[in-house]
Amino acid sequence: MADRSFVADNEKERRRLSALVGRLSDQDLGRPMNGGWTVASVLAHLAFWDERVVVLLDQWGADGRGPAPRPNAEADVDWVNDAGKPLCLALPPRVAANLAVKAAEAADGRLAGLSDGLLAALAAAGGPIRLSRADHRREHLDQIESALRA
């Protein structure tokens, strides 16, 4: 039986994300963060990476017979984030915030529904999809909460 501890972790951080988005004002969403990001653009960044999970799983197919996702090269993460930053900043802040919640719900639902066989196939493929979405969310939610306290 596959380890599914990621499901509860993802849910916990998704609920935290949803609660945060629900209480953020428009002014909060526009608050600047490190590196020229804003609270809203960081939320859009989270949405992008959760949407990536959904797209890769869609391409792979429910039976795992489509093209297998490839592992994400860590060297590519920075340029992908840098390339997406202007798009994240261009989104209306409330749209970005709501998109983060919807994307998290979609990614978590898809991951929670994976069969043990597909989870094993993902592991065998080198973990091209991070099952724990919670780690990435936690990192950025902590940063956002810190910026809001400053």
GUTOR-11037 format. One record per residue: residue number from 0; residue in one letter; x, y, z of N, C-alpha, C, O, CB in turn. Coordinates in steps of 0.2 Angstrom, whole numbers, plus 5000, padded with zeros to 4 digits. Glycine has a CB too. Example, Ala and Ser with C-alpha at 12.3 -4.5 7.8 and 13.67 -1.06 7.14 Angstrom:
<pts>
(pt 0, 'A', (5066, 4972, 5039), (5062, 4978, 5039), (5066, 4984, 5039), (5071, 4983, 5042), (5057, 4978, 5045))
(pt 1, 'S', (5064, 4989, 5035), (5068, 4995, 5036), (5064, 5000, 5039), (5067, 5006, 5040), (5070, 4997, 5029))
</pts>
This chain:
<pts>
(pt 0, 'M', (5004, 4994, 5000), (5000, 5000, 5000), (5004, 5006, 5000), (5009, 5007, 5004), (4995, 5000, 5006))
(pt 1, 'A', (5003, 5011, 4996), (5007, 5017, 4995), (5006, 5022, 5001), (5001, 5022, 5004), (5004, 5021, 4989))
(pt 2, 'D', (5011, 5025, 5003), (5011, 5031, 5008), (5007, 5036, 5005), (5008, 5039, 5000), (5018, 5033, 5010))
(pt 3, 'R', (5001, 5038, 5009), (4997, 5043, 5007), (4997, 5049, 5012), (4992, 5053, 5013), (4990, 5041, 5006))
(pt 4, 'S', (5002, 5049, 5016), (5002, 5055, 5021), (5002, 5062, 5018), (5000, 5066, 5021), (5009, 5054, 5025))
(pt 5, 'F', (5004, 5062, 5012), (5004, 5069, 5008), (4997, 5071, 5008), (4996, 5077, 5007), (5007, 5068, 5001))
(pt 6, 'V', (4992, 5067, 5008), (4985, 5069, 5007), (4983, 5074, 5013), (4980, 5079, 5012), (4980, 5063, 5006))
(pt 7, 'A', (4984, 5072, 5019), (4982, 5076, 5025), (4987, 5082, 5025), (4984, 5087, 5027), (4983, 5071, 5031))
(pt 8, 'D', (4993, 5081, 5024), (4997, 5087, 5024), (4995, 5092, 5019), (4995, 5098, 5020), (5005, 5085, 5022))
(pt 9, 'N', (4993, 5090, 5013), (4991, 5095, 5007), (4985, 5098, 5010), (4984, 5104, 5009), (4990, 5091, 5001))
(pt 10, 'E', (4980, 5094, 5013), (4974, 5097, 5015), (4975, 5102, 5020), (4971, 5108, 5020), (4969, 5092, 5017))
(pt 11, 'K', (4979, 5101, 5025), (4980, 5106, 5030), (4983, 5113, 5027), (4980, 5118, 5029), (4986, 5103, 5035))
(pt 12, 'E', (4988, 5112, 5023), (4990, 5119, 5020), (4986, 5122, 5015), (4986, 5128, 5014), (4997, 5117, 5017))
(pt 13, 'R', (4981, 5118, 5012), (4976, 5121, 5007), (4971, 5124, 5011), (4969, 5130, 5010), (4973, 5115, 5003))
(pt 14, 'R', (4969, 5122, 5017), (4965, 5125, 5022), (4968, 5132, 5024), (4964, 5137, 5025), (4962, 5121, 5027))
(pt 15, 'R', (4974, 5131, 5026), (4978, 5137, 5028), (4978, 5143, 5023), (4976, 5148, 5024), (4985, 5136, 5030))
(pt 16, 'L', (4979, 5140, 5016), (4979, 5145, 5011), (4972, 5148, 5010), (4971, 5154, 5009), (4981, 5141, 5004))
(pt 17, 'S', (4967, 5144, 5010), (4960, 5146, 5009), (4958, 5151, 5015), (4955, 5157, 5013), (4955, 5141, 5009))
(pt 18, 'A', (4960, 5150, 5021), (4958, 5155, 5026), (4962, 5161, 5025), (4959, 5167, 5026), (4960, 5151, 5033))
(pt 19, 'L', (4968, 5161, 5023), (4972, 5167, 5022), (4969, 5171, 5017), (4968, 5177, 5017), (4980, 5165, 5021))
(pt 20, 'V', (4968, 5168, 5011), (4965, 5172, 5005), (4958, 5175, 5008), (4957, 5180, 5005), (4964, 5167, 4999))
(pt 21, 'G', (4954, 5171, 5011), (4948, 5174, 5014), (4948, 5180, 5018), (4944, 5184, 5018), (4944, 5169, 5017))
(pt 22, 'R', (4954, 5181, 5021), (4955, 5187, 5026), (4959, 5192, 5023), (4959, 5198, 5026), (4957, 5184, 5033))
(pt 23, 'L', (4962, 5191, 5017), (4967, 5196, 5015), (4962, 5202, 5011), (4958, 5201, 5008), (4971, 5193, 5009))
(pt 24, 'S', (4964, 5208, 5013), (4961, 5214, 5010), (4965, 5215, 5003), (4970, 5212, 5002), (4962, 5220, 5014))
(pt 25, 'D', (4962, 5219, 4999), (4965, 5221, 4993), (4972, 5224, 4994), (4977, 5223, 4990), (4961, 5226, 4989))
(pt 26, 'Q', (4972, 5228, 4999), (4979, 5231, 5001), (4984, 5226, 5003), (4990, 5227, 5001), (4978, 5236, 5007))
(pt 27, 'D', (4982, 5221, 5007), (4986, 5216, 5009), (4989, 5212, 5003), (4995, 5210, 5002), (4983, 5211, 5013))
(pt 28, 'L', (4984, 5211, 4998), (4986, 5207, 4992), (4992, 5211, 4988), (4996, 5208, 4984), (4980, 5206, 4987))
(pt 29, 'G', (4992, 5218, 4988), (4997, 5222, 4985), (5003, 5223, 4989), (5008, 5226, 4986), (4994, 5228, 4983))
(pt 30, 'R', (5003, 5220, 4995), (5009, 5222, 4999), (5016, 5219, 4995), (5016, 5213, 4993), (5009, 5219, 5006))
(pt 31, 'P', (5021, 5223, 4995), (5027, 5220, 4992), (5030, 5215, 4996), (5030, 5215, 5002), (5032, 5226, 4991))
(pt 32, 'M', (5034, 5211, 4992), (5038, 5205, 4995), (5045, 5205, 4992), (5046, 5209, 4988), (5034, 5198, 4995))
(pt 33, 'N', (5049, 5201, 4995), (5056, 5201, 4992), (5056, 5199, 4985), (5052, 5196, 4982), (5060, 5196, 4996))
(pt 34, 'G', (5061, 5202, 4982), (5063, 5201, 4975), (5058, 5204, 4970), (5057, 5202, 4964), (5062, 5193, 4974))
(pt 35, 'G', (5054, 5209, 4972), (5049, 5212, 4967), (5043, 5209, 4967), (5038, 5210, 4962), (5052, 5213, 4961))
(pt 36, 'W', (5041, 5204, 4971), (5035, 5200, 4971), (5030, 5204, 4975), (5032, 5208, 4979), (5036, 5193, 4973))
(pt 37, 'T', (5024, 5202, 4975), (5019, 5205, 4979), (5015, 5199, 4982), (5016, 5193, 4980), (5013, 5210, 4976))
(pt 38, 'V', (5011, 5200, 4988), (5007, 5194, 4990), (5003, 5191, 4985), (5003, 5185, 4985), (5003, 5197, 4996))
(pt 39, 'A', (5000, 5195, 4981), (4996, 5192, 4976), (5000, 5188, 4971), (4998, 5183, 4968), (4991, 5197, 4972))
(pt 40, 'S', (5005, 5190, 4969), (5009, 5187, 4964), (5012, 5181, 4966), (5013, 5176, 4963), (5015, 5191, 4961))
(pt 41, 'V', (5014, 5180, 4973), (5016, 5174, 4976), (5011, 5169, 4976), (5012, 5163, 4975), (5019, 5176, 4983))
(pt 42, 'L', (5005, 5171, 4977), (4999, 5167, 4977), (4998, 5164, 4970), (4996, 5158, 4969), (4992, 5170, 4979))
(pt 43, 'A', (4999, 5168, 4965), (4998, 5166, 4958), (5004, 5161, 4956), (5003, 5156, 4953), (4999, 5172, 4953))
(pt 44, 'H', (5010, 5162, 4959), (5015, 5158, 4958), (5013, 5151, 4961), (5015, 5146, 4958), (5022, 5160, 4962))
(pt 45, 'L', (5010, 5151, 4967), (5008, 5144, 4970), (5003, 5141, 4965), (5003, 5135, 4964), (5005, 5145, 4977))
(pt 46, 'A', (4998, 5145, 4962), (4993, 5142, 4958), (4997, 5139, 4952), (4995, 5134, 4949), (4988, 5148, 4955))
(pt 47, 'F', (5002, 5142, 4949), (5005, 5140, 4943), (5008, 5133, 4944), (5007, 5128, 4940), (5011, 5144, 4941))
(pt 48, 'W', (5011, 5132, 4950), (5015, 5125, 4951), (5009, 5120, 4953), (5010, 5114, 4952), (5019, 5126, 4957))
(pt 49, 'D', (5004, 5122, 4956), (4998, 5117, 4957), (4995, 5115, 4950), (4993, 5110, 4949), (4993, 5120, 4962))
(pt 50, 'E', (4994, 5120, 4946), (4991, 5119, 4939), (4996, 5114, 4935), (4993, 5110, 4932), (4990, 5125, 4936))
(pt 51, 'R', (5002, 5115, 4936), (5007, 5111, 4933), (5006, 5103, 4935), (5006, 5099, 4930), (5014, 5113, 4935))
(pt 52, 'V', (5004, 5102, 4941), (5003, 5095, 4943), (4997, 5093, 4939), (4997, 5087, 4937), (5001, 5095, 4951))
(pt 53, 'V', (4991, 5097, 4939), (4985, 5095, 4935), (4987, 5093, 4928), (4984, 5088, 4925), (4980, 5100, 4936))
(pt 54, 'V', (4990, 5098, 4925), (4992, 5097, 4918), (4996, 5090, 4916), (4994, 5087, 4912), (4995, 5103, 4915))
(pt 55, 'L', (5001, 5089, 4921), (5005, 5083, 4920), (5001, 5077, 4921), (5002, 5072, 4917), (5011, 5084, 4924))
(pt 56, 'L', (4997, 5077, 4926), (4993, 5071, 4927), (4988, 5070, 4921), (4986, 5064, 4919), (4989, 5072, 4934))
(pt 57, 'D', (4985, 5076, 4919), (4980, 5075, 4913), (4984, 5072, 4907), (4981, 5068, 4903), (4977, 5082, 4911))
(pt 58, 'Q', (4990, 5074, 4906), (4994, 5072, 4900), (4996, 5064, 4901), (4996, 5060, 4896), (5000, 5076, 4899))
(pt 59, 'W', (4997, 5062, 4907), (4999, 5056, 4908), (4993, 5051, 4908), (4994, 5045, 4906), (5002, 5055, 4915))
(pt 60, 'G', (4987, 5053, 4910), (4981, 5049, 4909), (4979, 5045, 4916), (4984, 5044, 4919), (4981, 5045, 4903))
(pt 61, 'A', (4973, 5044, 4917), (4971, 5040, 4923), (4974, 5033, 4923), (4974, 5030, 4928), (4963, 5040, 4923))
(pt 62, 'D', (4975, 5031, 4917), (4978, 5024, 4917), (4986, 5024, 4917), (4989, 5019, 4917), (4975, 5020, 4911))
(pt 63, 'G', (4989, 5030, 4916), (4996, 5030, 4916), (4999, 5028, 4909), (5005, 5027, 4909), (4999, 5026, 4921))
(pt 64, 'R', (4995, 5028, 4904), (4997, 5026, 4898), (5000, 5032, 4893), (5003, 5030, 4888), (4992, 5022, 4894))
(pt 65, 'G', (4998, 5038, 4895), (5001, 5044, 4891), (5008, 5045, 4893), (5012, 5041, 4896), (4997, 5050, 4893))
(pt 66, 'P', (5011, 5050, 4890), (5018, 5051, 4891), (5019, 5052, 4898), (5016, 5057, 4901), (5021, 5057, 4887))
(pt 67, 'A', (5024, 5049, 4901), (5026, 5049, 4908), (5029, 5056, 4910), (5033, 5059, 4906), (5030, 5044, 4911))
(pt 68, 'P', (5027, 5059, 4915), (5030, 5066, 4917), (5037, 5065, 4918), (5039, 5060, 4921), (5026, 5069, 4923))
(pt 69, 'R', (5041, 5070, 4916), (5048, 5069, 4917), (5050, 5073, 4924), (5046, 5078, 4926), (5053, 5072, 4911))
(pt 70, 'P', (5055, 5071, 4927), (5057, 5074, 4933), (5059, 5082, 4932), (5062, 5083, 4926), (5063, 5071, 4937))
(pt 71, 'N', (5057, 5086, 4936), (5058, 5093, 4935), (5066, 5095, 4937), (5068, 5093, 4943), (5054, 5097, 4940))
(pt 72, 'A', (5070, 5097, 4932), (5077, 5099, 4934), (5077, 5105, 4939), (5074, 5110, 4937), (5081, 5100, 4927))
(pt 73, 'E', (5080, 5104, 4944), (5080, 5109, 4949), (5083, 5116, 4946), (5082, 5121, 4948), (5084, 5107, 4955))
(pt 74, 'A', (5088, 5115, 4941), (5091, 5121, 4938), (5086, 5125, 4934), (5087, 5131, 4933), (5097, 5118, 4933))
(pt 75, 'D', (5081, 5122, 4932), (5075, 5125, 4928), (5071, 5129, 4933), (5067, 5134, 4930), (5072, 5120, 4924))
(pt 76, 'V', (5070, 5128, 4939), (5065, 5131, 4943), (5066, 5138, 4943), (5061, 5142, 4943), (5066, 5128, 4950))
(pt 77, 'D', (5072, 5141, 4944), (5073, 5148, 4944), (5071, 5152, 4938), (5067, 5157, 4938), (5080, 5150, 4946))
(pt 78, 'W', (5073, 5149, 4932), (5071, 5153, 4926), (5064, 5152, 4925), (5061, 5157, 4922), (5075, 5150, 4920))
(pt 79, 'V', (5060, 5146, 4927), (5053, 5146, 4926), (5050, 5151, 4930), (5045, 5154, 4928), (5051, 5139, 4928))
(pt 80, 'N', (5052, 5152, 4936), (5049, 5156, 4941), (5050, 5164, 4938), (5045, 5168, 4938), (5052, 5156, 4948))
(pt 81, 'D', (5056, 5165, 4936), (5058, 5172, 4933), (5053, 5173, 4927), (5051, 5179, 4926), (5065, 5172, 4932))
(pt 82, 'A', (5053, 5168, 4923), (5049, 5169, 4917), (5041, 5171, 4918), (5038, 5174, 4915), (5049, 5163, 4912))
(pt 83, 'G', (5039, 5167, 4923), (5032, 5168, 4925), (5030, 5174, 4930), (5024, 5176, 4930), (5030, 5162, 4929))
(pt 84, 'K', (5035, 5177, 4933), (5034, 5182, 4937), (5030, 5188, 4934), (5026, 5191, 4937), (5041, 5185, 4940))
(pt 85, 'P', (5032, 5191, 4928), (5028, 5196, 4925), (5021, 5194, 4924), (5016, 5199, 4925), (5031, 5198, 4918))
(pt 86, 'L', (5019, 5188, 4923), (5012, 5186, 4922), (5009, 5186, 4929), (5003, 5188, 4929), (5012, 5179, 4919))
(pt 87, 'C', (5012, 5183, 4934), (5009, 5183, 4940), (5008, 5190, 4943), (5003, 5192, 4946), (5014, 5180, 4945))
(pt 88, 'L', (5013, 5195, 4941), (5012, 5202, 4944), (5006, 5205, 4940), (5003, 5210, 4942), (5018, 5206, 4943))
(pt 89, 'A', (5005, 5203, 4934), (5000, 5206, 4929), (4993, 5205, 4931), (4988, 5208, 4929), (5001, 5205, 4922))
(pt 90, 'L', (4992, 5199, 4934), (4985, 5197, 4936), (4982, 5202, 4941), (4985, 5204, 4946), (4985, 5190, 4939))
(pt 91, 'P', (4975, 5203, 4941), (4972, 5207, 4946), (4973, 5203, 4952), (4972, 5197, 4953), (4964, 5208, 4944))
(pt 92, 'P', (4975, 5206, 4958), (4977, 5203, 4964), (4971, 5198, 4967), (4973, 5193, 4969), (4978, 5208, 4969))
(pt 93, 'R', (4965, 5200, 4967), (4960, 5195, 4969), (4959, 5189, 4965), (4958, 5184, 4967), (4953, 5199, 4970))
(pt 94, 'V', (4960, 5190, 4958), (4960, 5184, 4954), (4966, 5180, 4955), (4965, 5174, 4956), (4960, 5187, 4946))
(pt 95, 'A', (4971, 5182, 4956), (4977, 5178, 4958), (4976, 5174, 4965), (4978, 5168, 4965), (4984, 5183, 4959))
(pt 96, 'A', (4973, 5178, 4970), (4972, 5174, 4976), (4967, 5169, 4975), (4968, 5163, 4978), (4969, 5180, 4981))
(pt 97, 'N', (4961, 5170, 4972), (4956, 5165, 4971), (4959, 5159, 4967), (4957, 5153, 4968), (4950, 5168, 4968))
(pt 98, 'L', (4963, 5161, 4962), (4966, 5156, 4957), (4970, 5151, 4962), (4971, 5145, 4960), (4970, 5159, 4952))
(pt 99, 'A', (4974, 5154, 4966), (4978, 5149, 4971), (4974, 5144, 4974), (4976, 5138, 4975), (4982, 5154, 4976))
(pt 100, 'V', (4968, 5146, 4977), (4964, 5142, 4981), (4961, 5136, 4976), (4961, 5130, 4977), (4958, 5145, 4984))
(pt 101, 'K', (4959, 5139, 4970), (4956, 5134, 4965), (4961, 5129, 4963), (4959, 5123, 4962), (4953, 5138, 4959))
(pt 102, 'A', (4967, 5131, 4961), (4972, 5127, 4959), (4974, 5122, 4964), (4976, 5116, 4963), (4978, 5131, 4957))
(pt 103, 'A', (4975, 5124, 4970), (4976, 5120, 4976), (4971, 5114, 4977), (4973, 5108, 4978), (4977, 5123, 4982))
(pt 104, 'E', (4965, 5116, 4976), (4959, 5111, 4977), (4960, 5106, 4971), (4959, 5100, 4972), (4952, 5115, 4977))
(pt 105, 'A', (4961, 5108, 4965), (4962, 5104, 4959), (4967, 5099, 4960), (4967, 5093, 4959), (4962, 5108, 4953))
(pt 106, 'A', (4973, 5102, 4962), (4979, 5098, 4962), (4978, 5092, 4968), (4980, 5087, 4967), (4985, 5102, 4964))
(pt 107, 'D', (4976, 5095, 4974), (4975, 5090, 4979), (4970, 5085, 4978), (4971, 5079, 4979), (4973, 5094, 4985))
(pt 108, 'G', (4965, 5086, 4974), (4960, 5081, 4973), (4962, 5076, 4968), (4961, 5070, 4969), (4954, 5085, 4969))
(pt 109, 'R', (4966, 5078, 4963), (4969, 5074, 4958), (4974, 5069, 4961), (4974, 5063, 4960), (4972, 5078, 4952))
(pt 110, 'L', (4978, 5072, 4966), (4984, 5068, 4969), (4980, 5063, 4974), (4983, 5057, 4974), (4988, 5073, 4973))
(pt 111, 'A', (4975, 5065, 4978), (4972, 5061, 4982), (4969, 5055, 4979), (4968, 5049, 4982), (4967, 5065, 4987))
(pt 112, 'G', (4967, 5056, 4973), (4963, 5051, 4969), (4968, 5046, 4965), (4965, 5041, 4962), (4958, 5054, 4964))
(pt 113, 'L', (4974, 5047, 4965), (4979, 5042, 4962), (4979, 5035, 4965), (4978, 5035, 4971), (4986, 5045, 4962))
(pt 114, 'S', (4979, 5030, 4960), (4979, 5024, 4963), (4986, 5022, 4965), (4991, 5026, 4964), (4977, 5019, 4957))
(pt 115, 'D', (4986, 5017, 4969), (4993, 5014, 4972), (4997, 5013, 4966), (5003, 5014, 4966), (4992, 5008, 4976))
(pt 116, 'G', (4995, 5010, 4961), (4999, 5009, 4955), (5002, 5015, 4952), (5008, 5015, 4950), (4995, 5005, 4950))
(pt 117, 'L', (4998, 5020, 4951), (5000, 5026, 4948), (5005, 5030, 4953), (5010, 5033, 4951), (4995, 5031, 4947))
(pt 118, 'L', (5004, 5029, 4959), (5009, 5032, 4964), (5016, 5028, 4964), (5021, 5031, 4964), (5006, 5032, 4971))
(pt 119, 'A', (5015, 5022, 4963), (5022, 5018, 4962), (5025, 5020, 4955), (5031, 5020, 4955), (5020, 5010, 4962))
(pt 120, 'A', (5021, 5021, 4950), (5024, 5023, 4944), (5027, 5030, 4944), (5032, 5031, 4941), (5019, 5023, 4938))
(pt 121, 'L', (5024, 5034, 4948), (5027, 5041, 4949), (5034, 5040, 4952), (5039, 5043, 4950), (5023, 5045, 4952))
(pt 122, 'A', (5034, 5036, 4957), (5040, 5035, 4961), (5046, 5032, 4957), (5051, 5034, 4957), (5039, 5030, 4967))
(pt 123, 'A', (5044, 5027, 4953), (5048, 5024, 4948), (5051, 5028, 4943), (5056, 5028, 4940), (5045, 5018, 4945))
(pt 124, 'A', (5047, 5034, 4941), (5049, 5038, 4936), (5054, 5044, 4939), (5055, 5049, 4935), (5043, 5042, 4933))
(pt 125, 'G', (5055, 5043, 4945), (5060, 5048, 4948), (5056, 5054, 4952), (5059, 5059, 4953), (5064, 5051, 4943))
(pt 126, 'G', (5050, 5053, 4953), (5046, 5058, 4957), (5045, 5065, 4953), (5047, 5070, 4955), (5049, 5060, 4963))
(pt 127, 'P', (5043, 5064, 4947), (5042, 5070, 4942), (5037, 5075, 4945), (5036, 5081, 4943), (5041, 5068, 4935))
(pt 128, 'I', (5032, 5073, 4949), (5027, 5077, 4952), (5028, 5076, 4960), (5028, 5071, 4963), (5020, 5074, 4950))
(pt 129, 'R', (5029, 5082, 4963), (5029, 5082, 4970), (5022, 5081, 4973), (5018, 5085, 4973), (5032, 5089, 4973))
(pt 130, 'L', (5021, 5075, 4976), (5015, 5073, 4979), (5013, 5078, 4985), (5007, 5080, 4986), (5015, 5066, 4982))
(pt 131, 'S', (5018, 5080, 4989), (5017, 5085, 4994), (5017, 5092, 4992), (5022, 5095, 4991), (5022, 5084, 5000))
(pt 132, 'R', (5011, 5094, 4990), (5010, 5101, 4988), (5011, 5106, 4995), (5012, 5112, 4994), (5003, 5103, 4985))
(pt 133, 'A', (5010, 5103, 5001), (5010, 5106, 5007), (5017, 5110, 5008), (5017, 5116, 5011), (5009, 5102, 5013))
(pt 134, 'D', (5022, 5107, 5006), (5029, 5110, 5008), (5030, 5117, 5004), (5032, 5121, 5007), (5035, 5105, 5005))
(pt 135, 'H', (5028, 5117, 4998), (5029, 5123, 4994), (5024, 5128, 4997), (5026, 5134, 4997), (5027, 5122, 4986))
(pt 136, 'R', (5018, 5126, 4998), (5013, 5131, 5001), (5015, 5134, 5007), (5015, 5140, 5009), (5006, 5128, 5001))
(pt 137, 'R', (5017, 5129, 5012), (5019, 5131, 5018), (5025, 5137, 5018), (5025, 5142, 5021), (5022, 5125, 5022))
(pt 138, 'E', (5030, 5135, 5014), (5035, 5140, 5013), (5033, 5147, 5011), (5035, 5152, 5014), (5040, 5138, 5007))
(pt 139, 'H', (5028, 5147, 5006), (5026, 5154, 5004), (5021, 5157, 5008), (5021, 5163, 5009), (5023, 5153, 4997))
(pt 140, 'L', (5017, 5153, 5012), (5012, 5156, 5016), (5016, 5159, 5022), (5014, 5164, 5025), (5007, 5150, 5019))
(pt 141, 'D', (5021, 5155, 5025), (5025, 5158, 5030), (5028, 5165, 5028), (5028, 5170, 5032), (5031, 5153, 5032))
(pt 142, 'Q', (5030, 5165, 5022), (5033, 5172, 5019), (5028, 5177, 5019), (5029, 5183, 5021), (5036, 5171, 5012))
(pt 143, 'I', (5022, 5175, 5016), (5017, 5180, 5016), (5015, 5183, 5023), (5014, 5189, 5024), (5011, 5177, 5012))
(pt 144, 'E', (5014, 5178, 5028), (5012, 5180, 5034), (5017, 5184, 5038), (5016, 5189, 5041), (5010, 5174, 5039))
(pt 145, 'S', (5023, 5183, 5036), (5029, 5187, 5039), (5029, 5194, 5036), (5030, 5199, 5039), (5036, 5184, 5037))
(pt 146, 'A', (5027, 5194, 5029), (5027, 5201, 5026), (5021, 5205, 5029), (5022, 5211, 5029), (5026, 5200, 5018))
(pt 147, 'L', (5016, 5202, 5030), (5010, 5205, 5033), (5011, 5208, 5040), (5008, 5213, 5042), (5004, 5201, 5033))
(pt 148, 'R', (5015, 5204, 5044), (5017, 5207, 5050), (5021, 5212, 5051), (5022, 5216, 5055), (5019, 5201, 5055))
(pt 149, 'A', (5025, 5213, 5045), (5031, 5218, 5045), (5028, 5225, 5044), (5032, 5230, 5044), (5036, 5217, 5039))
</pts>
